[in-house]
């Protein structure tokens, strides 16, 4: 066991104050016998409480002592023998009051700890609720963006171009949704593998005769894109589209050896 942690838990103070259950008392006594550090701490707590009780004992005026003594003598007649056995009542009454005061302090300490724990739990619940609200808001935003994307892909005048895999990646494929009126291109890159570190996909608008490539954008943050659909601007009169793998930041002209997909615009 962690003795320092056990001592710092406050259970020894509650043991000295007498507020533990019988089982808990036995446990403390067991640990005290087994670990001298715990026994020493118990003795130190007892000494502290004794000092507190002596310091906080209110004492009583002499006339009060005379009155109480007279009342006691009426019940227990004074004899020399009994005077030798008489207990210093006033001192014990003061000490008892101080002990009760100390017990009250321990109970208050316990209640404060309980309140602190409850406040911490409440703050955790509030944090959890904030996270859930943020997740719900994010889900609403994502749903709205997906609906917007679907509406764009379903537009009446959309032109769909299938891009087939090339020598560099025969299994690859992609689709381009081209809205000429809006000068927008939506690239569905679901059929492309995730690019290696330090590289990105670059999309090219092509004129075929003579072959003239024009970059229309990069498919950056590929792995983080949940839909694998990328929106790009295209004001060109494109005859075909191609996608190549290029170094991060893109290239001025396509690396045809890394041409992943290619497709011509239909009539």
JOLIN-V5720 format. One record per run of one state. SS is the DSSP state (@ for helix, = for strand, . for the rest). FROM is the first residue (numbers start at 0). LEN is the number of residues. Records with the same first field share a line. If there is no record, write none. Layout:
SS->FROM-LEN  FROM-LEN
//
This chain:
.->0-2  8-2  17-4  34-1  56-5  75-4  85-3  153-5  165-7  179-4  188-10  208-2  218-10  233-6  247-8  264-3
@->2-6  10-7  21-13  35-21  61-14  79-6  88-65  255-3
=->158-7  172-7  183-5  198-10  210-8  228-5  239-8  258-6
//
